[in-house]
Amino acid sequence: MARTDFTERACSVARTLGLVGEQWSLLIMRDAFLGVRRFDDFQQHLGIARNILSDRLGKLVEHGLLNRVQYSERPVRHEYRLTRKGIDLFPVLFALQKWGDIWAMGDDEPLRSVVHDACGKVTHPVPACSHCGETLTPFNVTASPLPLDELAAERG
């Protein structure tokens, strides 16, 4: 059964799922945030088949979330480094981790927490208004078309 291609849908969530919605892609990105860079290390940490890992890494590079950088000439070896676009996925994975800690782990303890380097305390994702700082919920926001000049500014 062929997967539906969401990358052409007129919805940011659908297009994002088209880029990183496949489970291995998000796990690769999680490991990249944890400092994994080399193919063999991704393979060892994830227990993923080499052909699937190669395919997913290629797609993440193709979509600009990772850069493939040569680190050895003999033999030729590459590592995968986060791009700005990839780094911008961090809050999404952070929120997924927190949701999973609460709703998916059942009786199992979460494997790790996120500690803020500056204060040394365990932290949690908190969606907040970028202007006033108020915590955002589905009940205090409204979706509306984004002015084109604001969209261009967000893309840098």
RAVEN-V935050 format. One record per helix or strand of 3 or more residues. SS is the DSSP state (H for helix, E for strand). FROM is the first residue (numbers start at 1). TO is the last residue. If there is no record, write none. Layout:
SS,FROM,TO
SS,FROM,TO
This chain:
H,12,20
H,23,33
H,39,46
H,50,62
E,66,73
E,76,82
H,84,87
H,90,103
H,148,155
